[in-house]
């Protein structure tokens, strides 16, 4: 095997599901130009080909929670270049501009069908939702807040994995958040995870797979290493549905695949059953 080629070209970042031009988005599935207003009505799913278009973290929260119920936590926490990694400061500035967020996760409290919850949603526009120290800290704080108040947690994941610019500090967030999830669970509290495209790397290997109930969007990529890396290591082709939510569900790691239009109702029912 050519080891150099193994480490190069292993970028498994997904193709964006749509390109935005003003008030319109061009679907990369069928090439149709769709108005943002129409896509809002369609829950950002292309009405022509059914392709799921990536939405920002705050849009996710709006889709899942009661109107004007969301109160954000820890918005002012921001990442620093703790390892003096080359060009990381510039990447952070670009990520903040692209996502209009301070970090790759938005956390807070809200209500779902009147039930109080804690919720976090990761944002693919901020360095592909990568998990750094601040992402781990914000999610940990949210679980601790929920544990103290016996609130359920809803987590919406999208991530390329741990943030390499923070080295071991980013990997430590896997165990840190997982410990907070365990304490939340030991208190008899509910944790619902919604896996979206893609959920990979260290996020998949930790809190994304620790939910009491694990939901996923249709066709979402869910796995640890990317398919190109696995193909090179195994030296064989992978099936077309490899790491897709439907295949992962057949393996027993996902409880249900829920279309975007039905997610809020599904989560509301699950919370209602848990609190009865």
C-alpha positions in Angstrom: 0.0 0.0 0.0 1.1 3.5 -0.8 1.1 5.1 2.7 1.3 8.6 1.4 -1.9 8.2 -0.6 -3.5 6.7 2.5 -3.2 9.9 4.5 -3.7 12.2 1.6 -7.0 12.6 -0.2 -8.8 11.3 2.9 -11.1 14.3 3.1 -14.5 12.9 3.5 -16.4 16.2 3.9 -19.8 15.8 2.3 -20.9 17.7 -0.7 -23.2 20.5 0.3 -26.8 19.8 -0.4 -27.5 23.2 -1.8 -25.9 26.4 -3.0 -27.5 29.7 -2.0 -27.9 32.6 -4.3 -29.7 35.5 -2.6 -33.3 34.3 -1.8 -32.9 31.1 -3.8 -31.1 27.8 -3.2 -30.0 25.5 -6.0 -30.5 21.8 -5.1 -27.4 19.8 -5.8 -29.6 16.7 -6.2 -31.7 17.8 -9.2 -30.3 21.3 -10.0 -33.6 23.1 -9.5 -33.6 26.6 -8.2 -35.9 26.9 -5.2 -37.0 29.9 -3.2 -36.0 30.0 0.5 -39.6 30.8 1.3 -40.8 27.6 -0.3 -38.0 25.5 1.3 -39.1 26.8 4.7 -42.6 25.4 4.0 -41.0 22.1 2.9 -38.7 21.9 6.0 -35.7 22.4 3.7 -36.3 19.2 1.7 -36.3 19.6 -2.0 -39.8 19.0 -3.2 -38.6 17.8 -6.6 -36.0 15.1 -5.7 -36.4 14.8 -1.9 -32.8 15.7 -1.1 -32.2 17.0 2.4 -30.7 20.5 2.4 -28.3 21.3 5.3 -29.8 23.8 7.8 -28.1 25.9 10.4 -28.2 25.0 14.1 -30.7 27.8 15.0 -33.0 26.6 12.2 -32.8 23.1 13.6 -33.9 24.4 17.0 -36.7 26.4 15.5 -38.0 23.3 13.6 -38.0 21.2 16.8 -39.2 23.6 19.6 -42.2 25.7 20.5 -42.3 29.2 19.0 -40.1 31.7 20.9 -39.3 29.3 23.7 -35.6 29.0 23.1 -33.2 30.7 25.5 -29.5 30.3 24.6 -26.8 29.3 27.1 -23.0 30.1 27.0 -23.1 32.0 23.7 -20.0 34.0 24.6 -17.7 31.0 24.9 -15.2 31.0 22.0 -12.3 28.9 21.0 -8.7 30.1 21.4 -5.6 28.8 19.6 -4.3 27.0 22.7 -1.6 25.1 20.7 -0.5 27.9 18.5 -1.5 25.8 15.6 -0.6 27.5 12.3 -3.4 29.5 10.7 -6.0 28.3 13.2 -6.9 31.9 14.3 -7.7 32.7 10.6 -9.8 29.5 10.3 -11.8 30.5 13.4 -12.5 33.9 12.0 -13.6 32.5 8.7 -15.8 29.9 10.5 -17.5 32.6 12.6 -18.2 34.7 9.5 -19.5 31.7 7.5 -21.8 30.4 10.2 -22.6 33.6 12.0 -22.0 31.7 15.2 -19.2 31.9 17.8 -18.8 28.1 17.9 -19.9 24.9 16.2 -22.7 24.2 18.7 -25.7 26.2 20.0 -27.0 25.2 23.4 -29.9 26.3 25.5 -33.4 25.6 27.0 -36.7 25.5 25.2 -40.1 23.8 25.2 -41.4 21.0 22.9 -45.2 20.8 22.9 -45.1 22.5 26.3 -42.5 20.2 27.8 -39.3 22.0 29.1 -36.1 20.6 27.6 -32.5 21.3 27.2 -31.3 21.2 23.5 -28.1 21.5 21.6 -27.6 21.6 17.9 -24.3 21.4 16.0 -23.6 23.6 13.0 -21.9 22.2 9.9 -21.1 25.7 8.7 -18.6 26.1 11.6 -15.5 24.0 10.6 -17.8 21.1 9.6 -19.2 20.9 13.1 -15.9 19.8 14.5 -15.6 19.2 18.2 -13.1 21.4 20.1 -12.7 22.2 23.7 -15.5 24.9 23.7 -17.9 22.5 22.0 -17.3 19.9 24.6 -17.5 22.5 27.4 -20.8 23.9 26.2 -22.5 20.5 25.8 -21.1 19.3 29.2 -22.5 22.4 30.9 -25.9 21.8 29.2 -26.0 18.3 30.5 -25.1 19.4 34.0 -27.8 22.1 33.9 -30.3 19.4 32.8 -29.2 16.9 35.4 -29.7 19.5 38.2 -33.2 20.3 37.0 -34.2 16.8 35.8 -34.8 18.0 32.3 -34.6 15.8 29.1 -31.9 16.7 26.6 -32.3 16.8 22.8 -29.1 16.6 20.8 -28.9 17.3 17.1 -25.5 16.1 15.8 -23.6 17.0 12.6 -19.8 16.7 12.7 -16.7 15.7 10.9 -15.2 14.7 14.2 -12.7 16.1 16.7 -10.9 19.3 15.8 -7.3 18.5 14.8 -6.1 22.1 15.5 -6.7 21.4 19.2 -5.0 18.0 19.3 -5.5 15.9 22.5 -7.6 18.7 24.1 -10.3 18.0 21.5 -10.1 14.2 22.0 -10.6 14.7 25.7 -14.0 16.1 25.1 -15.2 12.6 24.1 -14.8 11.3 27.7 -15.8 14.6 29.3 -19.1 14.9 27.6 -19.7 11.1 27.9 -19.3 11.4 31.7 -21.8 14.2 31.8 -24.2 12.1 29.8 -23.8 9.2 32.2 -24.5 11.4 35.3 -27.6 12.7 33.5 -28.7 9.1 32.8 -28.0 8.0 36.3 -30.5 10.6 37.5 -33.2 9.0 35.4 -33.3 11.6 32.8 -34.0 11.3 29.1 -31.5 11.9 26.3 -32.7 11.9 22.7 -30.2 12.1 19.8 -31.1 13.1 16.3 -28.3 12.1 13.9 -28.0 14.3 10.8 -25.7 14.2 7.7 -22.8 13.6 8.5 -22.2 12.4 12.1 -18.7 11.0 12.1 -15.4 10.8 14.0 -15.1 11.5 17.7 -18.7 12.8 18.0 -20.0 9.5 16.6 -17.7 7.6 18.9 -19.0 9.4 22.0 -22.1 11.4 22.9 -23.9 10.9 19.5 -24.3 7.2 20.2 -25.1 7.5 23.9 -28.8 8.5 23.7 -31.6 6.6 25.3 -33.4 7.0 22.0 -31.4 7.4 18.8 -33.2 9.0 15.8 -31.7 9.8 12.4 -32.6 11.7 9.2 -33.1 9.6 6.1 -29.8 9.0 4.2 -27.6 10.6 6.9 -24.0 9.3 7.0 -23.2 7.9 10.4 -19.8 6.3 11.2 -16.4 6.8 12.6 -13.7 6.7 9.8 -14.7 7.9 6.4 -15.4 5.5 3.6 -12.3 6.4 1.6 -10.1 5.6 4.5 -11.8 2.3 5.1 -11.6 1.4 1.4 -7.9 2.0 1.3 -7.3 0.1 4.5 -9.4 -2.9 3.4 -8.4 -2.6 -0.2 -11.9 -3.4 -1.3 -15.0 -1.5 -2.5 -17.8 -0.7 0.0 -21.5 -1.1 -0.6 -23.4 2.0 -1.8 -25.4 2.3 1.4 -22.3 2.0 3.6 -22.6 4.2 6.7 -26.0 5.5 5.7 -28.7 5.7 8.4 -30.7 2.9 6.9 -27.8 0.5 7.0 -26.8 1.6 10.5 -30.3 1.0 11.7 -30.2 -2.5 10.3 -27.1 -3.1 12.4 -29.1 -2.0 15.5 -27.5 1.4 16.3 -30.5 3.6 15.4 -34.0 3.2 16.8 -35.9 5.0 14.1 -35.4 7.1 10.9 -37.7 10.1 11.0 -38.3 12.5 8.1 -37.7 16.1 8.9 -41.3 17.0 8.7 -42.2 14.5 11.4 -39.3 15.1 13.8 -40.9 17.6 16.1 -44.0 15.5 16.6 -42.0 12.4 17.2 -39.8 14.0 19.8 -42.8 15.6 21.5 -44.4 12.1 21.8 -41.3 10.6 23.2 -40.9 13.3 25.8 -44.6 13.0 26.8 -44.3 9.3 27.3 -41.3 9.7 29.4 -42.8 12.3 31.7 -46.2 10.6 32.2 
